[in-house]
Amino acid sequence: MNKILIVKTGTTFPTLRAIKGDFDAWIMRGLGRCETIVSEVVDVAAGGRLPAASDYGGIIVTGSHERVMDRAEWSERTAEWLRDAVRRDIPTLGICYGHQLLAHALGGIVGDGPNGPEFGTVVVTPNAFGTEDPLLGEFHGPFKVHMCHFQSVLELPKGAVPLGSTRKEPFAAFAFGRCAWGVQFHPEFDSRILRAYVLSFKDELISKGLDIKDVFASCMETGCGHEVFRRFLDVVAAA
């Protein structure tokens, strides 16, 4: 039986958590009920100790309200652990903060997004690599995702392959090695969660020049998240 380790790098807003659960719960829902998969969680941001990566068939790193470039002790420790996991070819998926942390761990550069924050449901356009990728290739063209970020991967690690972009985000997804991926978007979000984030950051988004009505109106269900998780589980099973 495959075990998936969810590396939790933060927690959501208390009011949202009371209604919808936390980051790890959203990912577990995205993974769905699968008799061959067991999910475990380690909350590294709260001081949780990372187990041996080799004990798991796959790793998923959550989003966070923190910033990778602040280089918190727990974050840098997790980055070192991720480097080892990738070297061991353990299937790994980084989401938003996890995407940026994975890039940082492998030698990329992370910072404030040069095109400003990106919130709402947006279109990812895969490139030639993305259309053939085991994780994203099943979409066969542009697909809609939930975005919610102020920081971005500014430079990919050496050897990483960009898979697709949005209007604001050139590295919406990347692959590294045989079975490691970072996605800036949130496959674990539904439209209700996304709207809650838009409203929570409303003042900051307005100050950055975003039309909050347009952003809020863009939020819709996509079905993309379940497909991403399904394909990741296929990789885990094959590995």
N, C-alpha and C positions, 0 to 999 in steps of 0.2 A: 504494500500500500504506500503510495506517494505521500510525503508530508510537505506542505507548503508553509514556509516561515514568513509571516507578515512582520516586517520591521517597521514599527510605528514611530514616526519622527515628530509627533506632536498630537494635539487634540483640537477638535473643532469648538465652536462657540457653545457655551453651556446650554443656551436655549434651544439651539439646533440639536445638540446631543440628546436632550431630554425627549425630543420628538422622533429623531431619525437614527439615533445611535452615533457612534464615532467612526473615524476613518477605517478602522479595522473591520467594523461591522458592515460598512458599505462594500468593502472589498469582498468579504465573505459572501454577501448577497450576490455580488457580481459573479463570483465563482460558481454559485448555484449549488444545488445538492448533487454531489457526485460521490458514489459509494467508494470510489478508489482514491479519494483525496481527503486528507486530514489537514486542517489549518491550525497553526499555532501562532501566538502573538508574543513579541517581545517589545516593550515600550522603552526604547533606548533614550528618548528625550527625558523620561522620568527616572533614568538610572538603571534600566534593565540591562542585564549582562547578556551579551550575544553568545549563543551556543556555537558549537562546531558547525560550520556551514555544510560540511560533508555529510551531516546527519539528515539533510533535507534534499528533496527532489527538485525544489524550486524556491525562489525568494522573490517577494514583492515588497518594495519600499514605498511607504505612503507619502502623501503630501504633508505639508506643515505650514504653520504661520511664521516660522523662523526663516532666516536667510542663510544660505550655504556660505556666503562670503564672510559672515561673522565668525566662522570657524570655531564654533562652540566645541568644547572638549568631547562631548558625546558624539557630535557630528563627525569630527575628525577621526575618532575611534571607529565609527561606523564606516567611514570611507576606506580606512585601512582594511577592515574586515571584508568590504565589498571587493576590493582589489584581489584579495585571496580567493574569494568565491568565484570571480570571473576567471581567474587563472585556472581554477579547477573545472571550468566549463559547467558550472551549476546554472541552470536556467534562471535568469534574473530579469526582473521588470521593475524599473524605477518610474514612479508617477509624480509629475510636477516637481516638488522638492526632491523626491527620489531620483527623478530624471537629471536634475542639476547636480545632485550629490554623486551620482554615478559618473557623470561627465568629469566632475572635479576629481574624483577618486582615481580616474584613469589618465589624468593629465590635461583635461580641458580647462577652460576658463569660464567662470560664471560671474554675472554682475547684473546691474539694473538693466532692464530691457531698453535698448536704444530707441525703440519705436513706441515706448510707453506701455502702460498696462494693457492686458488683453483679457477681457471678460465677456461672457456670453457664449452662445452656441455659434461656432464659426466653422468654416470649411478648411479641411486639410487636403492639399493637393499632393499626392504622392509623386515622387520622381521615378526614373527608370528603375532605381534600386528598390524603391518602395513597392512598386507593382509586382515585384518578384519575391518580396520578403515573406518569410513564413508567418510573421505576425500580422502584417498589414496588407499583404498581397491579395487576400480574399475580397477586399473591397472593390477591386477592379476599377479604380478611378477615384475622384474626389469623394470625401465623406465628411459628415458633420460630427463635431466633437464639442465637449464642454471645456472651455478655457477659463482660468482664474489665476492669473499670475502677474506679478510686478517685475520679477527677475527672470533672466533667461540664460541659456547656454550661449555665450558669446563666441567661443571657439571650441570646436569638437576636439576630443583627444586624438592623438596621432593613431591612425588605423581605424577610427570610427567611420561609419558610413551614414551620411544623412539619408533619410527616407522620405521626407515630405516637409512641406511648409504651409504656413497660413499667410494672410495678408501682412501680418505684423511679425510673425515668428519664422525665421528661416530654418530653424532646427526644431520643428514641431515633434520630430521623432528621429532617433538614430539607433543603429545597431553596432555592436562591438563583438568581434569574435564570432563564435558559433552560435551562442544562445544568450546574449545579453542585450537588453533594449532599454532605452529611455524614451518616455513619452511625456511631452510637456502638458498634454491634455489630461482630463480626468475621466477614465472609463468607469470609475466607481460612482460618479455623480448621476443623479437624475435631475430633471428640470426644477424640481422643488428645492433641492439642495443648492443648485446653481443660483436660483433667484434669491435664496437666503444670503448667499455670498455677495451678490450684486448689491443688495440692500445694506448689508453690513459695511461694505466699503464705499457706500454711495458718495459721501462727502469727499473722500480722497479721489474717487474716479472723476467727479465733477471738477475738482481742482486741477486734474490732469487733462481736462478738455473733452472728456467723453460725454456724449448725450445719454444720460441715464435712462431715458424713456426708450431709446433705440436699443440699448444694451439689454434692458429688461424684456423688451418685446422679442428679442432674438432667442430667448431661452425656450427650448423645446426638447421633447424627447427625440432620441436619435436611434437607439438600438445598437449603436456602435460599441458600447462598453461591453455588453455580453459577448459580442463576437471577439473582441480583443482578448478577454479572459478565456474564452473557449479555445482560441488558437494558442494562447500561452500554455494552457493545460495539455494541449496536443503535443507541444514541444517537450513539456515535462514528461509525459508518458513515453515519448520516443527516446528521450535521453536515458 
